[in-house]
């Protein structure tokens, strides 16, 4: 697997109502030139009470202001909430809840670098506070400090080993570190704890795929598609890729066609063309590849598919079909202009005097 994760964090509420759980979903590298990508999503988890050893308890009046600040956060008045939390800390800098409230707001505003020291302070004040350790891990993960994030998640898991969120997040962190086998045990635990969590299923499927346990990956992706109804397209593309790896070409065609009905894309058409080619349905294959180019004129894997099919037609015509020859040459040339790092294509074009 290659590729760097791109992180997209939708708006969330405070930790008490919604936890941010990044999910790394690795798409397989299949076929000549198909690039992989990683998907990060968010997932709701159940409300969790704070675990507190309270080095500094708020007074009754301060507790009322904390509740007002949390209400302001939930209503989107972040500035008012920050002012309330900061005024409490000015009176008593050991009130962990106020740090957690500030950290939550920074996470909502995607100011992850600001959230890190706030959660870190909360974790130092209360080392046995799950929310402080979890929040610290999440903020660290969002700024790419994966090793430190994993350590924070491990501390959270010593407090609550049955936490679905911490198990899932540490699995994604190990994936980002390239430590797939370390990720596996936590990903499996996350699914065990929440078998109906679609994101956990996708994550486990991606890990199985990287470990070349393709049959297991297929099972996880199929379950995930049933569980995630809002946007199943990325998972379906994963499933298409791993079905192709297993040479289950007709299933690859069926899944790709369903994917195209939901969310047509150049990648989906390219996979459809690839599977049809393996089935010997060359007319359907080249049309799928052409549709991929229509969706994205710069999609060089689809251009390569057009070129291969056209070249095949030319050869099958005993080199008499000049239109097929021209289409093949033109598609390969366009592909090479877009991506010059294709040594196999360069060799092929040289062999047929297409350069």
GUBA-260440 format. One record per residue (C-alpha): z, y, x. Coordinates in nm, 4 decimals, always signed. Layout:
! residues N
<r pz="Z" py="Y" px="X"/>
...
This chain:
! residues 355
<r pz="+0.0000" py="+0.0000" px="+0.0000"/>
<r pz="-0.0715" py="+0.3541" px="+0.1018"/>
<r pz="-0.0311" py="+0.6941" px="-0.0548"/>
<r pz="+0.2467" py="+0.9489" px="-0.0906"/>
<r pz="+0.4376" py="+0.9896" px="-0.4137"/>
<r pz="+0.3716" py="+1.3003" px="-0.6180"/>
<r pz="+0.6734" py="+1.4050" px="-0.8155"/>
<r pz="+0.6530" py="+1.5478" px="-1.1626"/>
<r pz="+0.9851" py="+1.6253" px="-1.3293"/>
<r pz="+0.9723" py="+1.7165" px="-1.6975"/>
<r pz="+1.2373" py="+1.9406" px="-1.8474"/>
<r pz="+1.5670" py="+1.7668" px="-1.9146"/>
<r pz="+1.9086" py="+1.8442" px="-2.0568"/>
<r pz="+2.2446" py="+1.7979" px="-1.8898"/>
<r pz="+2.3476" py="+1.4700" px="-1.7391"/>
<r pz="+2.5622" py="+1.3866" px="-2.0395"/>
<r pz="+2.2545" py="+1.3714" px="-2.2619"/>
<r pz="+1.9656" py="+1.2792" px="-2.0339"/>
<r pz="+1.9351" py="+1.1387" px="-1.6830"/>
<r pz="+1.6352" py="+1.1951" px="-1.4616"/>
<r pz="+1.5119" py="+0.8654" px="-1.3246"/>
<r pz="+1.2083" py="+0.8851" px="-1.0967"/>
<r pz="+0.9943" py="+0.5781" px="-1.1145"/>
<r pz="+0.7529" py="+0.4845" px="-0.8417"/>
<r pz="+0.4693" py="+0.2858" px="-0.9902"/>
<r pz="+0.2337" py="+0.1671" px="-0.7193"/>
<r pz="-0.1269" py="+0.1038" px="-0.8164"/>
<r pz="-0.2929" py="-0.1736" px="-0.6187"/>
<r pz="-0.5674" py="-0.1083" px="-0.3676"/>
<r pz="-0.8501" py="-0.3178" px="-0.5060"/>
<r pz="-1.2222" py="-0.3227" px="-0.4454"/>
<r pz="-1.4138" py="-0.1277" px="-0.1842"/>
<r pz="-1.2811" py="+0.2236" px="-0.1733"/>
<r pz="-1.0416" py="+0.2201" px="-0.4725"/>
<r pz="-0.7510" py="+0.4381" px="-0.3703"/>
<r pz="-0.3948" py="+0.3729" px="-0.4759"/>
<r pz="-0.1629" py="+0.6203" px="-0.6381"/>
<r pz="+0.1992" py="+0.6410" px="-0.7312"/>
<r pz="+0.3428" py="+0.7489" px="-1.0550"/>
<r pz="+0.6828" py="+0.9033" px="-1.1053"/>
<r pz="+0.8221" py="+0.9196" px="-1.4607"/>
<r pz="+1.1510" py="+0.9977" px="-1.6287"/>
<r pz="+1.3550" py="+0.7659" px="-1.8493"/>
<r pz="+1.6399" py="+0.8231" px="-2.0931"/>
<r pz="+1.9628" py="+0.6331" px="-2.0320"/>
<r pz="+2.2749" py="+0.5998" px="-2.2358"/>
<r pz="+2.5517" py="+0.8566" px="-2.2264"/>
<r pz="+2.8127" py="+0.7847" px="-1.9610"/>
<r pz="+3.1675" py="+0.9257" px="-1.9426"/>
<r pz="+3.2622" py="+1.0980" px="-1.6213"/>
<r pz="+3.4789" py="+0.8977" px="-1.3776"/>
<r pz="+3.7252" py="+1.1455" px="-1.2362"/>
<r pz="+4.0086" py="+1.1555" px="-0.9822"/>
<r pz="+4.0547" py="+1.5309" px="-1.0421"/>
<r pz="+4.1644" py="+1.7144" px="-0.7282"/>
<r pz="+4.1625" py="+2.0276" px="-0.9461"/>
<r pz="+4.2002" py="+2.0129" px="-1.3230"/>
<r pz="+4.0722" py="+2.3078" px="-1.5270"/>
<r pz="+4.3191" py="+2.5012" px="-1.7340"/>
<r pz="+4.2833" py="+2.4935" px="-2.1113"/>
<r pz="+4.1048" py="+2.8304" px="-2.1042"/>
<r pz="+3.8755" py="+2.7147" px="-1.8231"/>
<r pz="+3.7956" py="+2.3955" px="-2.0129"/>
<r pz="+3.6867" py="+2.6044" px="-2.3091"/>
<r pz="+3.4545" py="+2.8022" px="-2.0817"/>
<r pz="+3.3166" py="+2.4787" px="-1.9366"/>
<r pz="+3.2308" py="+2.3654" px="-2.2888"/>
<r pz="+3.0660" py="+2.7007" px="-2.3598"/>
<r pz="+2.8673" py="+2.6714" px="-2.0365"/>
<r pz="+2.7489" py="+2.3222" px="-2.1290"/>
<r pz="+2.6454" py="+2.4440" px="-2.4738"/>
<r pz="+2.4524" py="+2.7275" px="-2.3093"/>
<r pz="+2.2790" py="+2.4761" px="-2.0817"/>
<r pz="+2.1777" py="+2.2590" px="-2.3741"/>
<r pz="+2.0380" py="+2.5614" px="-2.5586"/>
<r pz="+1.8399" py="+2.6708" px="-2.2518"/>
<r pz="+2.0479" py="+2.9778" px="-2.1620"/>
<r pz="+2.0788" py="+2.8769" px="-1.7988"/>
<r pz="+2.1753" py="+3.2175" px="-1.6626"/>
<r pz="+2.4700" py="+3.2449" px="-1.8997"/>
<r pz="+2.5755" py="+2.8900" px="-1.8128"/>
<r pz="+2.5580" py="+2.9601" px="-1.4392"/>
<r pz="+2.7681" py="+3.2732" px="-1.4768"/>
<r pz="+3.0349" py="+3.0800" px="-1.6664"/>
<r pz="+3.0434" py="+2.7924" px="-1.4179"/>
<r pz="+3.0571" py="+3.0324" px="-1.1217"/>
<r pz="+3.3367" py="+3.2369" px="-1.2763"/>
<r pz="+3.5391" py="+2.9179" px="-1.3144"/>
<r pz="+3.4819" py="+2.8234" px="-0.9508"/>
<r pz="+3.5814" py="+3.1727" px="-0.8416"/>
<r pz="+3.9217" py="+3.1042" px="-0.9992"/>
<r pz="+3.9471" py="+2.7436" px="-0.8844"/>
<r pz="+3.6886" py="+2.6122" px="-0.6332"/>
<r pz="+3.8024" py="+2.2512" px="-0.6801"/>
<r pz="+3.6819" py="+2.1967" px="-1.0382"/>
<r pz="+3.4204" py="+1.9281" px="-1.0006"/>
<r pz="+3.2811" py="+1.9636" px="-1.3530"/>
<r pz="+3.1621" py="+2.3159" px="-1.2768"/>
<r pz="+2.9724" py="+2.2000" px="-0.9676"/>
<r pz="+2.8117" py="+1.9244" px="-1.1697"/>
<r pz="+2.7088" py="+2.1739" px="-1.4363"/>
<r pz="+2.5461" py="+2.3985" px="-1.1770"/>
<r pz="+2.3720" py="+2.1003" px="-1.0185"/>
<r pz="+2.2360" py="+1.9948" px="-1.3566"/>
<r pz="+2.0837" py="+2.3382" px="-1.4121"/>
<r pz="+1.9191" py="+2.3393" px="-1.0694"/>
<r pz="+1.7691" py="+1.9990" px="-1.1483"/>
<r pz="+1.6348" py="+2.1245" px="-1.4813"/>
<r pz="+1.4808" py="+2.4221" px="-1.3014"/>
<r pz="+1.3377" py="+2.1914" px="-1.0322"/>
<r pz="+1.5319" py="+2.3727" px="-0.7620"/>
<r pz="+1.6204" py="+2.0447" px="-0.5973"/>
<r pz="+1.7055" py="+2.1942" px="-0.2583"/>
<r pz="+1.9710" py="+2.4106" px="-0.4262"/>
<r pz="+2.1090" py="+2.1147" px="-0.6201"/>
<r pz="+2.1742" py="+1.9074" px="-0.3069"/>
<r pz="+2.4700" py="+2.1047" px="-0.1616"/>
<r pz="+2.6223" py="+2.1542" px="-0.5074"/>
<r pz="+2.6300" py="+1.7825" px="-0.5827"/>
<r pz="+2.7401" py="+1.7147" px="-0.2265"/>
<r pz="+3.0387" py="+1.9435" px="-0.2762"/>
<r pz="+3.1266" py="+1.7664" px="-0.6005"/>
<r pz="+3.1005" py="+1.4281" px="-0.4282"/>
<r pz="+3.3319" py="+1.5399" px="-0.1485"/>
<r pz="+3.5858" py="+1.6698" px="-0.3979"/>
<r pz="+3.5740" py="+1.3477" px="-0.5975"/>
<r pz="+3.4287" py="+1.0590" px="-0.3970"/>
<r pz="+3.4840" py="+0.8249" px="-0.6931"/>
<r pz="+3.2919" py="+1.0450" px="-0.9357"/>
<r pz="+2.9804" py="+0.8529" px="-1.0380"/>
<r pz="+2.7939" py="+1.1583" px="-1.1669"/>
<r pz="+2.8475" py="+1.3460" px="-0.8420"/>
<r pz="+2.7161" py="+1.0597" px="-0.6284"/>
<r pz="+2.4274" py="+0.9859" px="-0.8650"/>
<r pz="+2.3257" py="+1.3525" px="-0.8894"/>
<r pz="+2.3448" py="+1.3902" px="-0.5128"/>
<r pz="+2.1188" py="+1.0869" px="-0.4704"/>
<r pz="+1.8663" py="+1.2119" px="-0.7226"/>
<r pz="+1.8466" py="+1.5604" px="-0.5686"/>
<r pz="+1.8032" py="+1.4101" px="-0.2222"/>
<r pz="+1.5300" py="+1.1807" px="-0.3499"/>
<r pz="+1.3437" py="+1.4723" px="-0.5047"/>
<r pz="+1.3272" py="+1.6582" px="-0.1721"/>
<r pz="+1.2149" py="+1.3484" px="+0.0176"/>
<r pz="+1.5378" py="+1.2640" px="+0.1982"/>
<r pz="+1.5076" py="+0.9013" px="+0.0985"/>
<r pz="+1.7480" py="+0.7446" px="+0.3479"/>
<r pz="+2.0274" py="+0.9820" px="+0.2459"/>
<r pz="+1.9380" py="+0.9306" px="-0.1209"/>
<r pz="+1.9740" py="+0.5542" px="-0.0862"/>
<r pz="+2.3201" py="+0.6002" px="+0.0666"/>
<r pz="+2.4263" py="+0.8233" px="-0.2223"/>
<r pz="+2.2970" py="+0.5740" px="-0.4796"/>
<r pz="+2.4852" py="+0.2949" px="-0.3014"/>
<r pz="+2.8033" py="+0.5011" px="-0.3305"/>
<r pz="+2.7321" py="+0.5472" px="-0.7011"/>
<r pz="+2.6860" py="+0.1719" px="-0.7386"/>
<r pz="+3.0224" py="+0.1003" px="-0.5754"/>
<r pz="+3.1703" py="+0.3040" px="-0.8608"/>
<r pz="+2.9537" py="+0.1531" px="-1.1336"/>
<r pz="+2.7533" py="-0.1503" px="-1.0183"/>
<r pz="+2.6234" py="-0.2017" px="-1.3722"/>
<r pz="+2.4484" py="+0.1366" px="-1.3865"/>
<r pz="+2.0837" py="+0.0862" px="-1.4918"/>
<r pz="+1.9887" py="+0.4320" px="-1.3629"/>
<r pz="+2.1358" py="+0.3924" px="-1.0163"/>
<r pz="+1.9886" py="+0.0423" px="-0.9780"/>
<r pz="+1.6441" py="+0.1647" px="-1.0831"/>
<r pz="+1.6579" py="+0.4772" px="-0.8673"/>
<r pz="+1.7689" py="+0.3026" px="-0.5532"/>
<r pz="+1.4854" py="+0.0558" px="-0.6037"/>
<r pz="+1.2334" py="+0.3415" px="-0.6226"/>
<r pz="+1.3916" py="+0.5012" px="-0.3166"/>
<r pz="+1.3526" py="+0.1833" px="-0.1134"/>
<r pz="+0.9905" py="+0.1678" px="-0.2307"/>
<r pz="+0.9389" py="+0.5198" px="-0.1013"/>
<r pz="+1.0901" py="+0.4076" px="+0.2293"/>
<r pz="+0.8466" py="+0.1156" px="+0.2387"/>
<r pz="+1.1343" py="-0.1342" px="+0.2113"/>
<r pz="+0.9931" py="-0.3411" px="-0.0722"/>
<r pz="+1.2151" py="-0.6444" px="-0.0273"/>
<r pz="+1.5269" py="-0.4264" px="-0.0300"/>
<r pz="+1.4009" py="-0.2685" px="-0.3511"/>
<r pz="+1.3523" py="-0.6030" px="-0.5254"/>
<r pz="+1.7155" py="-0.6985" px="-0.5858"/>
<r pz="+1.7953" py="-0.3608" px="-0.7439"/>
<r pz="+1.4772" py="-0.3548" px="-0.9517"/>
<r pz="+1.5545" py="-0.6997" px="-1.0898"/>
<r pz="+1.9111" py="-0.5893" px="-1.1651"/>
<r pz="+1.7831" py="-0.2825" px="-1.3525"/>
<r pz="+1.5671" py="-0.5061" px="-1.5750"/>
<r pz="+1.8535" py="-0.7485" px="-1.6255"/>
<r pz="+2.0761" py="-0.4628" px="-1.7412"/>
<r pz="+1.8126" py="-0.3029" px="-1.9656"/>
<r pz="+1.5404" py="-0.5557" px="-2.0511"/>
<r pz="+1.3840" py="-0.3133" px="-2.2995"/>
<r pz="+1.3510" py="-0.0346" px="-2.0442"/>
<r pz="+0.9754" py="-0.0003" px="-1.9967"/>
<r pz="+1.0058" py="+0.2068" px="-1.6803"/>
<r pz="+1.2261" py="-0.0551" px="-1.5173"/>
<r pz="+0.9664" py="-0.3189" px="-1.6076"/>
<r pz="+0.6856" py="-0.1159" px="-1.4524"/>
<r pz="+0.8880" py="-0.0595" px="-1.1381"/>
<r pz="+0.9628" py="-0.4295" px="-1.1034"/>
<r pz="+0.5972" py="-0.5103" px="-1.1662"/>
<r pz="+0.4902" py="-0.2738" px="-0.8889"/>
<r pz="+0.7343" py="-0.4387" px="-0.6488"/>
<r pz="+0.6114" py="-0.7862" px="-0.7408"/>
<r pz="+0.2564" py="-0.6645" px="-0.6863"/>
<r pz="+0.3359" py="-0.5363" px="-0.3387"/>
<r pz="+0.5013" py="-0.8691" px="-0.2582"/>
<r pz="+0.1843" py="-1.0435" px="-0.3822"/>
<r pz="+0.3727" py="-1.2084" px="-0.6659"/>
<r pz="+0.0834" py="-1.1190" px="-0.8912"/>
<r pz="+0.1602" py="-1.3547" px="-1.1800"/>
<r pz="+0.5103" py="-1.2056" px="-1.2055"/>
<r pz="+0.3640" py="-0.8533" px="-1.1849"/>
<r pz="+0.1253" py="-0.9292" px="-1.4714"/>
<r pz="+0.4128" py="-1.0495" px="-1.6888"/>
<r pz="+0.6141" py="-0.7321" px="-1.6225"/>
<r pz="+0.3196" py="-0.5003" px="-1.6893"/>
<r pz="+0.2372" py="-0.6730" px="-2.0188"/>
<r pz="+0.5960" py="-0.6325" px="-2.1402"/>
<r pz="+0.6013" py="-0.2708" px="-2.0200"/>
<r pz="+0.2852" py="-0.1854" px="-2.2162"/>
<r pz="+0.4560" py="-0.3104" px="-2.5320"/>
<r pz="+0.7656" py="-0.1024" px="-2.4579"/>
<r pz="+0.6029" py="+0.2236" px="-2.3472"/>
<r pz="+0.3948" py="+0.3500" px="-2.6365"/>
<r pz="+0.3621" py="+0.7179" px="-2.5423"/>
<r pz="+0.1336" py="+0.6760" px="-2.2406"/>
<r pz="+0.0478" py="+0.3129" px="-2.1587"/>
<r pz="-0.2724" py="+0.4049" px="-1.9716"/>
<r pz="-0.1265" py="+0.4153" px="-1.6154"/>
<r pz="+0.0384" py="+0.0764" px="-1.6694"/>
<r pz="-0.2833" py="-0.0673" px="-1.8096"/>
<r pz="-0.4655" py="+0.0448" px="-1.4952"/>
<r pz="-0.2025" py="-0.1348" px="-1.2876"/>
<r pz="-0.2564" py="-0.4433" px="-1.5007"/>
<r pz="-0.6344" py="-0.4216" px="-1.4578"/>
<r pz="-0.5909" py="-0.4099" px="-1.0809"/>
<r pz="-0.3590" py="-0.7074" px="-1.0553"/>
<r pz="-0.5673" py="-0.9158" px="-1.2975"/>
<r pz="-0.8636" py="-0.8492" px="-1.0709"/>
<r pz="-0.6604" py="-0.9640" px="-0.7718"/>
<r pz="-0.5997" py="-1.2920" px="-0.9499"/>
<r pz="-0.9741" py="-1.3310" px="-1.0273"/>
<r pz="-0.8996" py="-1.3247" px="-1.3987"/>
<r pz="-1.2202" py="-1.1363" px="-1.4601"/>
<r pz="-1.2558" py="-1.1722" px="-1.8369"/>
<r pz="-0.8986" py="-1.0512" px="-1.8868"/>
<r pz="-0.9770" py="-0.7662" px="-1.6490"/>
<r pz="-1.2765" py="-0.6715" px="-1.8660"/>
<r pz="-1.0720" py="-0.6915" px="-2.1874"/>
<r pz="-0.7886" py="-0.4779" px="-2.0485"/>
<r pz="-1.0257" py="-0.2222" px="-1.8943"/>
<r pz="-1.2151" py="-0.1854" px="-2.2225"/>
<r pz="-0.8878" py="-0.1296" px="-2.4108"/>
<r pz="-0.7837" py="+0.1225" px="-2.1468"/>
<r pz="-1.1113" py="+0.3112" px="-2.1864"/>
<r pz="-1.0565" py="+0.3323" px="-2.5628"/>
<r pz="-0.7157" py="+0.4888" px="-2.5011"/>
<r pz="-0.7901" py="+0.7051" px="-2.1990"/>
<r pz="-1.1376" py="+0.6880" px="-2.0444"/>
<r pz="-1.1473" py="+0.7653" px="-1.6730"/>
<r pz="-1.3699" py="+0.7057" px="-1.3740"/>
<r pz="-1.1167" py="+0.4593" px="-1.2326"/>
<r pz="-1.1146" py="+0.2567" px="-1.5547"/>
<r pz="-1.4943" py="+0.2438" px="-1.5717"/>
<r pz="-1.5105" py="+0.1465" px="-1.2036"/>
<r pz="-1.2749" py="-0.1465" px="-1.2606"/>
<r pz="-1.4756" py="-0.2502" px="-1.5675"/>
<r pz="-1.7973" py="-0.2430" px="-1.3657"/>
<r pz="-1.6332" py="-0.4413" px="-1.0855"/>
<r pz="-1.5181" py="-0.7173" px="-1.3248"/>
<r pz="-1.8538" py="-0.7369" px="-1.5030"/>
<r pz="-2.0248" py="-0.7739" px="-1.1650"/>
<r pz="-1.7987" py="-1.0691" px="-1.0788"/>
<r pz="-1.8905" py="-1.2261" px="-1.4142"/>
<r pz="-2.2584" py="-1.1850" px="-1.3361"/>
<r pz="-2.3101" py="-0.9355" px="-1.6208"/>
<r pz="-2.5078" py="-0.6980" px="-1.4002"/>
<r pz="-2.6538" py="-0.4791" px="-1.6770"/>
<r pz="-2.3068" py="-0.4136" px="-1.8174"/>
<r pz="-2.1725" py="-0.3635" px="-1.4671"/>
<r pz="-2.4145" py="-0.0907" px="-1.3645"/>
<r pz="-2.3717" py="+0.0869" px="-1.6980"/>
<r pz="-1.9946" py="+0.0910" px="-1.6526"/>
<r pz="-2.0348" py="+0.2318" px="-1.3023"/>
<r pz="-2.2771" py="+0.4950" px="-1.4320"/>
<r pz="-2.0201" py="+0.5947" px="-1.6927"/>
<r pz="-1.7670" py="+0.6320" px="-1.4127"/>
<r pz="-1.9999" py="+0.8756" px="-1.2372"/>
<r pz="-2.0572" py="+1.0607" px="-1.5651"/>
<r pz="-1.6826" py="+1.1017" px="-1.6015"/>
<r pz="-1.6479" py="+1.2217" px="-1.2417"/>
<r pz="-1.9556" py="+1.2991" px="-1.0348"/>
<r pz="-1.7465" py="+1.2868" px="-0.7149"/>
<r pz="-1.6041" py="+0.9394" px="-0.7810"/>
<r pz="-1.7531" py="+0.7610" px="-0.4831"/>
<r pz="-1.6260" py="+0.4095" px="-0.5725"/>
<r pz="-1.8343" py="+0.4294" px="-0.8925"/>
<r pz="-2.1315" py="+0.5574" px="-0.6933"/>
<r pz="-2.0935" py="+0.2572" px="-0.4646"/>
<r pz="-2.0941" py="+0.0310" px="-0.7690"/>
<r pz="-2.4152" py="+0.1893" px="-0.8950"/>
<r pz="-2.5677" py="+0.1457" px="-0.5512"/>
<r pz="-2.4698" py="-0.2200" px="-0.5171"/>
<r pz="-2.6023" py="-0.3073" px="-0.8637"/>
<r pz="-2.9275" py="-0.1223" px="-0.8073"/>
<r pz="-2.9703" py="-0.2854" px="-0.4674"/>
<r pz="-2.9087" py="-0.6234" px="-0.6295"/>
<r pz="-3.1774" py="-0.5486" px="-0.8906"/>
<r pz="-3.4212" py="-0.4530" px="-0.6158"/>
<r pz="-3.3544" py="-0.7755" px="-0.4280"/>
<r pz="-3.3840" py="-0.9847" px="-0.7457"/>
<r pz="-3.7238" py="-0.8209" px="-0.8132"/>
<r pz="-3.8324" py="-0.9466" px="-0.4721"/>
<r pz="-3.8214" py="-0.5852" px="-0.3496"/>
<r pz="-4.0809" py="-0.4667" px="-0.6011"/>
<r pz="-3.8590" py="-0.2451" px="-0.8209"/>
<r pz="-3.8969" py="+0.0926" px="-0.6492"/>
<r pz="-3.6824" py="+0.2718" px="-0.9091"/>
<r pz="-3.3891" py="+0.0404" px="-0.8356"/>
<r pz="-3.4357" py="+0.0980" px="-0.4627"/>
<r pz="-3.4329" py="+0.4762" px="-0.5076"/>
<r pz="-3.1274" py="+0.4672" px="-0.7347"/>
<r pz="-2.9407" py="+0.2526" px="-0.4836"/>
<r pz="-3.0265" py="+0.4720" px="-0.1861"/>
<r pz="-2.9441" py="+0.7945" px="-0.3717"/>
<r pz="-2.6089" py="+0.6618" px="-0.4975"/>
<r pz="-2.5057" py="+0.5472" px="-0.1502"/>
<r pz="-2.6075" py="+0.8773" px="+0.0046"/>
<r pz="-2.4077" py="+1.0733" px="-0.2524"/>
<r pz="-2.1068" py="+0.8488" px="-0.1930"/>
<r pz="-2.1268" py="+0.8970" px="+0.1818"/>
<r pz="-2.1478" py="+1.2751" px="+0.1462"/>
<r pz="-1.8243" py="+1.2658" px="-0.0529"/>
<r pz="-1.6423" py="+1.0212" px="+0.1734"/>
<r pz="-1.7826" py="+0.9734" px="+0.5208"/>
<r pz="-1.5128" py="+0.7254" px="+0.6210"/>
<r pz="-1.6913" py="+0.4160" px="+0.4870"/>
<r pz="-1.7987" py="+0.2008" px="+0.7839"/>
<r pz="-1.9018" py="-0.0928" px="+0.5655"/>
<r pz="-2.1283" py="+0.1282" px="+0.3558"/>
<r pz="-2.2798" py="+0.2851" px="+0.6672"/>
<r pz="-2.3556" py="-0.0621" px="+0.8036"/>
<r pz="-2.5102" py="-0.1694" px="+0.4729"/>
<r pz="-2.7316" py="+0.1385" px="+0.4544"/>
<r pz="-2.8400" py="+0.0889" px="+0.8146"/>
<r pz="-2.9260" py="-0.2748" px="+0.7452"/>
<r pz="-3.1574" py="-0.1703" px="+0.4593"/>
<r pz="-3.2891" py="+0.1410" px="+0.6353"/>
<r pz="-3.1415" py="+0.3774" px="+0.3756"/>
<r pz="-2.9991" py="+0.6458" px="+0.6042"/>
